């Protein structure tokens, strides 16, 4: 037995009970129809001219029904005689290469075959002057040459700053379509200036480029499409803050107050920009946002395949596994951190040889006097929070809470002989 195994051998692993968290389940049943309806209601269809070349910006975030959203937008544009094409609108993601960004879209189900429009990926940008604040405005070369531009994105709270606008359509214009250079420009003074930079640069974008409208999506707490809205370019700065407030109210959360340990089965760029959404974990990469939840130790076990090796955000965990470390493509994560100037997200936490030892290390260091009573919560990832697992010590706390339903008895965590967690 090695030194680590000896140190962790007697750390108790709690029995865990499955629990359902209950949130507002409002959802859109027919996403394609919702896109058609939203564009019609916004009165922007007449902007789509026959023969126009239309760039549709699509990002790298995990968005429910993304291929359906993109395909329906393509259909609306084609029905009016225009020629749409897809451009990756994801800043420096995908390792800051055209091939990587095309691959990221493919991982998310967006290809010419699935959405009915070609994908034109480049990291080349053109400058369209400077903003009122003196910042250079960079735009994807394909988008800049188009007759019209449309962007599709989920609107949600950002993982690193607060402002009138955060993650959404406006951010996609500035950082997504700005590619690596545009993202770098917006980030150059740090996250404390991000909200102002987004408003400043997006105003210049709307003024100088043929942006027609954005298709904004709000999701419910179950990672389902709750609302689809088309927003005319000239109303973005008015409407998006309202949509952000709605999105914030719909976000899921961990309903257990301040656990000692959070075990996260998987993280990834397809889940959050920093792998695990800090709005869920309370682990932000800076001090600009005050968390609603305080967790002593965060342990993450795997990286999603769709993340394609990008483990940006791993630095927000305390403990991880050798399996996850082996999945990391450092170039992809480092490209994000160098662009955002936030290095906390790519630091490597303690790496343990097995899942079992990683969980035990998190419990051992959670600073509870009696480790057998450690308050442990386990989640699949920060997108899917309907079903969680809680330790026996938590059950008395949640008894009688109408938002939480215990689905079965607490049972021992199951590991293989090699120490890998058996995922439910």
Buried (B, 14 or more C-beta within 10 A) or exposed (E): EEEBBEBBEEBEBBBBBBBEBEBEEBBBEEBBEBBBBBBEEBEBBEBBEEEBBBBBBBBBBBBBBBBBBBBBBBBBBBEBEBBBBBBBBBBBBBBBBBEBBBBBBBBBBBBEEBBBBEBBBBBEBEEBEEBEEEBBBBBBBBBBEBBBBBBBBBBBBBBBBBBBBBBBBBBBBBBBBBBBBBBBBBBEEBBEBBBBBBBBBBBBBBBBBBBBBBBBBBBBBBBBBBBBBBBBBEBBBEBBBEBBEEBBEBBBBBBBEEBBBBBBBBBBBBBBBBBBBBBBBBBBBBEBBEBEBEBBBBBBBBBBEBBBBBBBBBBBBBBBBBBBBEBBBEEBBBBBBBBBEBEBBBEBBBBBBBBBBBBBBBBBBBEBEEBEBBBBBBBBBBBBBBEBBBBBBBBEEBEEEEEBEBEEEBEEBEBEEEBBBEEE
